[in-house]
Amino acid sequence: MSQYVKYDCKALTNEETLLAALQEMGWTPAQIERHDTPVNLYGYEGSQRKEKANIVIRKHNVGSAANDIGFVKLADGTFQPIVSEY
């Protein structure tokens, strides 16, 4: 099973800028979920993972063999990317 990697990325501090960047990369607003309370991410086989995120792009929007991509809002206000190493 693939593992999620959490990146230390202190530059992601503004949610609107992050959302705009994701849209610039090709995802539509309908493909980007926003949650006040973090929700679980899912692996490529559809299994619920322990990792949670506030901003989520579900695997079916990423690719057929992909996992969800997430960004969790940390206590300091930054968003930490959570991406599968697979």
TIVODREN-943863 format. One record per residue: residue number from 0; residue in three letters; z, x, y of N, C-alpha, C, CB in turn. Coordinates in Angstrom, 1 decimal, m for minus. Atoms other than C-alpha are relative to their C-alpha. Glycine has a CB too. Example, Ala and Ser with C-alpha at 12.3 -4.5 7.8 and 13.67 -1.06 7.14 Angstrom:
<sites>
> num residu n.c3 n.c1 n.c2 ca.c3 ca.c1 ca.c2 c.c3 c.c1 c.c2 cb.c3 cb.c1 cb.c2
> 0 ALA 0.0 0.9 m1.2 7.8 12.3 m4.5 0.0 0.9 1.2 1.2 m1.0 0.0
> 1 SER 0.0 m0.9 m1.1 7.1 13.7 m1.1 0.8 m0.8 1.1 m1.4 0.4 0.5
</sites>
This chain:
<sites>
> num residu n.c3 n.c1 n.c2 ca.c3 ca.c1 ca.c2 c.c3 c.c1 c.c2 cb.c3 cb.c1 cb.c2
> 0 MET 0.0 0.8 m1.2 0.0 0.0 0.0 0.0 0.9 1.2 1.2 m1.0 0.0
> 1 SER 0.1 m0.8 m1.2 m0.9 1.3 3.4 1.3 m0.1 0.9 m1.2 m0.4 0.9
> 2 GLN m1.1 m0.1 m0.8 1.8 2.2 5.9 m0.4 m0.3 1.5 0.8 1.3 m0.1
> 3 TYR 0.2 0.1 m1.5 2.1 1.2 9.6 0.5 1.2 0.6 0.6 m1.3 0.5
> 4 VAL m0.4 m1.2 m0.8 2.4 4.0 12.1 0.4 m0.6 1.4 m1.1 1.1 0.1
> 5 LYS m0.5 0.4 m1.4 4.4 3.4 15.3 m0.2 1.2 0.9 1.4 m0.5 0.0
> 6 TYR 0.3 m1.0 m1.0 3.1 5.5 18.2 0.9 0.0 1.2 m1.5 0.0 0.4
> 7 ASP m0.8 m0.1 m1.2 5.2 6.8 21.0 m0.9 0.1 1.2 1.0 1.2 0.0
> 8 CYS 1.0 0.1 m1.1 3.2 5.7 24.0 0.6 m0.6 1.3 m1.3 m0.9 m0.5
> 9 LYS m0.8 0.4 m1.2 5.2 5.5 27.2 m0.9 m0.5 1.1 0.9 1.1 0.5
> 10 ALA 1.0 0.4 m1.1 2.0 4.8 29.3 m0.3 m1.5 0.0 m1.3 0.8 m0.2
> 11 LEU 0.2 1.4 0.1 1.8 1.2 28.1 1.2 m0.8 0.5 m0.3 m0.4 m1.5
> 12 THR m1.2 0.6 m0.6 4.1 m0.5 30.5 m0.4 m1.4 0.6 0.6 0.8 1.1
> 13 ASN 0.4 1.3 m0.7 2.1 m3.5 31.9 m0.8 m0.8 m1.0 m0.9 0.3 1.2
> 14 GLU 0.6 0.9 1.0 1.2 m6.4 29.6 m1.4 m0.4 0.4 0.9 m1.2 m0.2
> 15 GLU 1.3 0.5 m0.5 m1.7 m7.6 31.7 m1.0 1.1 m0.1 0.1 m0.5 1.4
> 16 THR 0.9 m1.2 0.2 m3.3 m4.1 31.7 m0.3 0.2 m1.4 0.6 1.2 0.7
> 17 LEU 0.3 m0.2 1.4 m2.9 m3.8 28.0 m0.9 m1.1 m0.5 1.4 m0.1 m0.8
> 18 LEU 0.9 1.1 0.5 m4.5 m7.3 27.4 m1.4 0.3 0.6 0.6 m1.3 0.5
> 19 ALA 1.3 m0.3 m0.6 m7.3 m6.3 29.8 m0.7 1.1 m0.8 0.1 0.3 1.5
> 20 ALA 0.6 m1.1 0.7 m7.9 m3.1 27.9 m0.4 m0.4 m1.4 1.1 1.2 m0.2
> 21 LEU 0.4 0.5 1.3 m8.0 m4.9 24.5 m1.3 m0.8 0.2 1.1 m0.9 m0.6
> 22 GLN 1.3 0.8 m0.3 m10.6 m7.3 26.0 m1.1 0.9 0.3 0.3 m1.0 1.1
> 23 GLU 1.1 m0.9 m0.3 m12.6 m4.4 27.3 m0.5 0.7 m1.3 0.5 1.1 1.0
> 24 MET 0.4 m0.6 1.2 m12.6 m3.0 23.8 m0.7 m1.0 m0.9 1.2 0.5 m0.8
> 25 GLY 0.8 0.9 0.7 m14.2 m6.2 22.6 0.7 m1.3 m0.6 m0.7 0.6 m1.1
> 26 TRP m0.7 1.2 0.5 m11.5 m8.7 21.5 0.1 m1.0 1.1 1.5 0.4 m0.4
> 27 THR m0.1 1.1 m1.0 m11.5 m12.1 23.2 1.4 m0.4 0.2 m0.9 m1.2 m0.5
> 28 PRO m1.4 0.5 m0.2 m8.4 m13.7 24.6 0.4 m0.9 m1.2 0.1 m0.9 1.3
> 29 ALA m0.4 0.9 1.1 m8.5 m16.2 21.7 0.4 0.9 m1.3 m1.2 m0.9 m0.4
> 30 GLN m0.3 m0.9 1.2 m8.2 m13.2 19.2 1.3 0.8 0.3 m1.2 1.0 m0.2
> 31 ILE m1.2 m0.8 m0.3 m5.2 m11.7 21.0 1.2 m1.0 0.1 m0.2 0.8 1.3
> 32 GLU m1.2 0.8 0.0 m1.9 m13.4 20.2 1.1 0.6 0.9 0.6 m0.3 m1.4
> 33 ARG m1.1 m0.4 m0.8 1.0 m13.2 22.7 1.3 m0.8 m0.4 m0.3 m0.2 1.6
> 34 HIS m1.3 0.6 0.4 4.6 m13.8 21.6 1.2 0.5 0.8 0.2 0.2 m1.5
> 35 ASP m1.2 m0.5 m0.7 7.8 m13.7 23.6 1.0 0.6 m1.0 0.7 m1.2 0.7
> 36 THR m0.8 m0.5 1.1 9.7 m13.1 20.3 m1.0 0.7 m1.0 0.9 m1.1 m0.7
> 37 PRO 1.0 m0.7 0.9 8.0 m10.5 18.0 m0.1 m0.8 m1.3 0.6 1.4 m0.3
> 38 VAL 0.3 0.6 1.3 6.3 m11.9 14.9 m0.4 1.0 m1.0 m1.1 m1.1 0.2
> 39 ASN 0.4 m0.9 1.1 5.6 m10.3 11.5 m1.5 0.3 0.1 0.4 m0.5 m1.3
> 40 LEU 1.4 m0.4 0.2 2.4 m8.4 11.0 m0.3 m0.2 m1.5 m0.3 1.5 0.4
> 41 TYR 0.5 0.2 1.4 0.3 m8.8 7.8 m0.9 1.1 m0.4 m0.7 m1.4 m0.2
> 42 GLY 0.9 m1.0 0.6 m1.4 m6.3 5.5 m1.3 m0.5 m0.4 0.7 0.6 m1.1
> 43 TYR 1.4 0.4 0.3 m5.0 m6.3 4.4 m0.1 m1.0 m1.2 m0.8 1.2 m0.3
> 44 GLU 0.0 1.0 1.1 m4.1 m8.3 1.2 0.7 m1.3 0.4 0.7 0.6 m1.2
> 45 GLY m0.7 1.2 m0.5 m2.3 m10.9 3.3 1.5 0.0 m0.1 m0.6 m1.2 m0.7
> 46 SER m1.4 0.0 0.2 1.2 m9.8 2.5 0.7 0.2 1.4 0.4 1.1 m0.9
> 47 GLN m0.8 m0.1 m1.2 3.8 m10.2 5.3 0.7 1.3 0.0 1.0 m1.2 0.1
> 48 ARG m0.6 m1.4 m0.1 5.1 m6.8 6.5 1.3 m0.2 0.8 m1.0 1.0 0.6
> 49 LYS m1.3 0.0 m0.8 8.5 m6.0 8.0 m0.2 0.3 1.4 1.0 1.0 m0.6
> 50 GLU 0.3 m0.3 m1.4 6.9 m4.7 11.2 m0.3 m1.3 0.8 m1.2 1.0 0.1
> 51 LYS 0.2 1.1 m0.9 6.9 m7.1 14.1 m0.6 0.4 1.3 1.3 m0.8 0.2
> 52 ALA 0.6 m0.4 m1.3 5.0 m7.2 17.4 m0.1 m1.3 0.9 m1.4 0.6 m0.3
> 53 ASN 0.2 1.0 m1.0 4.7 m9.2 20.6 m1.4 m0.4 0.3 0.7 0.4 1.3
> 54 ILE 1.4 0.2 m0.2 1.0 m8.8 21.0 m0.7 0.4 m1.3 m0.6 0.9 1.2
> 55 VAL 0.5 m0.2 1.3 m1.0 m9.1 17.8 m1.5 m0.3 0.0 0.7 m0.9 m1.1
> 56 ILE 1.4 0.3 0.4 m4.7 m8.9 16.7 0.0 m0.1 m1.5 m1.0 1.1 0.6
> 57 ARG 0.0 0.2 1.4 m4.9 m10.4 13.3 m1.1 0.7 m0.8 0.0 m1.5 m0.3
> 58 LYS 0.9 m0.8 0.8 m6.6 m8.5 10.5 m1.4 m0.6 m0.1 0.5 0.1 m1.4
> 59 HIS 1.3 0.5 0.2 m9.5 m11.0 10.2 m0.9 0.2 1.3 0.1 m1.6 m0.2
> 60 ASN 0.7 m0.3 m1.2 m10.4 m10.1 13.8 m0.3 1.5 0.1 0.7 m0.4 1.2
> 61 VAL 0.1 m1.5 0.0 m10.2 m6.3 13.0 m1.1 0.4 m1.0 1.3 0.6 m0.3
> 62 GLY 0.9 m0.4 1.0 m12.2 m6.0 9.8 0.4 m0.5 m1.4 m0.2 1.5 0.0
> 63 SER m0.3 0.6 1.3 m12.3 m7.2 6.2 1.0 0.8 m0.8 m1.3 m0.1 m0.8
> 64 ALA m1.0 m0.8 0.8 m10.2 m4.3 4.8 1.1 0.5 0.9 m0.7 1.1 m0.7
> 65 ALA m1.0 m0.5 m1.0 m7.9 m4.0 7.8 1.3 m0.7 m0.1 m0.6 m0.2 1.4
> 66 ASN m1.3 0.6 m0.2 m4.3 m4.8 8.6 0.1 m0.5 1.4 1.2 1.0 m0.3
> 67 ASP m0.2 0.4 m1.4 m3.0 m6.6 11.7 0.3 1.2 0.9 1.1 m1.0 0.1
> 68 ILE m0.4 m1.0 m1.0 m2.7 m4.5 14.8 1.0 m0.6 0.9 m1.3 0.5 0.8
> 69 GLY m1.0 0.6 m0.8 0.4 m5.0 16.9 0.5 1.0 1.1 1.1 m0.4 m0.8
> 70 PHE m0.7 m0.7 m1.1 2.2 m3.9 20.1 1.3 m0.7 0.2 m0.9 0.0 1.3
> 71 VAL m1.3 0.5 m0.1 5.9 m4.4 20.2 0.6 0.4 1.4 0.9 0.4 m1.1
> 72 LYS m0.6 m0.3 m1.3 7.7 m4.6 23.6 1.4 0.6 m0.3 0.1 m1.2 0.9
> 73 LEU m1.3 m0.7 0.2 10.6 m2.1 23.6 1.0 m0.3 1.1 m0.2 1.5 m0.1
> 74 ALA m1.1 0.3 m1.0 13.9 m2.4 25.5 m0.3 0.6 1.3 1.3 0.5 m0.5
> 75 ASP 0.3 m0.7 m1.3 12.6 0.0 28.2 m1.3 m0.6 0.7 m0.2 1.5 m0.2
> 76 GLY 1.2 0.7 m0.5 9.6 m2.4 28.8 m1.3 0.6 m0.4 0.1 0.1 1.5
> 77 THR 1.3 m0.6 0.5 6.9 m0.2 27.2 m0.4 m0.7 m1.2 0.2 1.5 m0.2
> 78 PHE 0.6 0.6 1.2 4.6 m1.5 24.5 m0.3 1.2 m1.0 m1.2 m0.8 0.3
> 79 GLN 0.2 m1.0 1.0 4.6 0.6 21.3 m1.1 m0.6 m1.0 1.3 0.3 m0.8
> 80 PRO 1.0 0.5 1.0 1.4 0.3 19.2 0.4 0.2 m1.4 m1.3 0.9 0.3
> 81 ILE m0.3 m0.1 1.5 1.8 m0.4 15.5 m1.3 m0.2 m0.7 1.1 m1.1 m0.4
> 82 VAL 1.4 0.1 0.6 m1.4 0.4 13.6 0.1 0.6 m1.4 m1.0 0.9 0.9
> 83 SER 0.0 m0.5 1.4 m2.0 0.9 9.9 m0.7 1.3 m0.1 m0.7 m1.0 m0.9
> 84 GLU 0.7 m1.3 0.2 m2.8 4.4 8.8 m1.1 m0.1 m0.9 1.0 1.0 m0.5
> 85 TYR 1.1 0.3 0.9 m5.2 2.8 6.3 m1.2 m0.1 0.8 0.3 m1.2 m0.8
</sites>
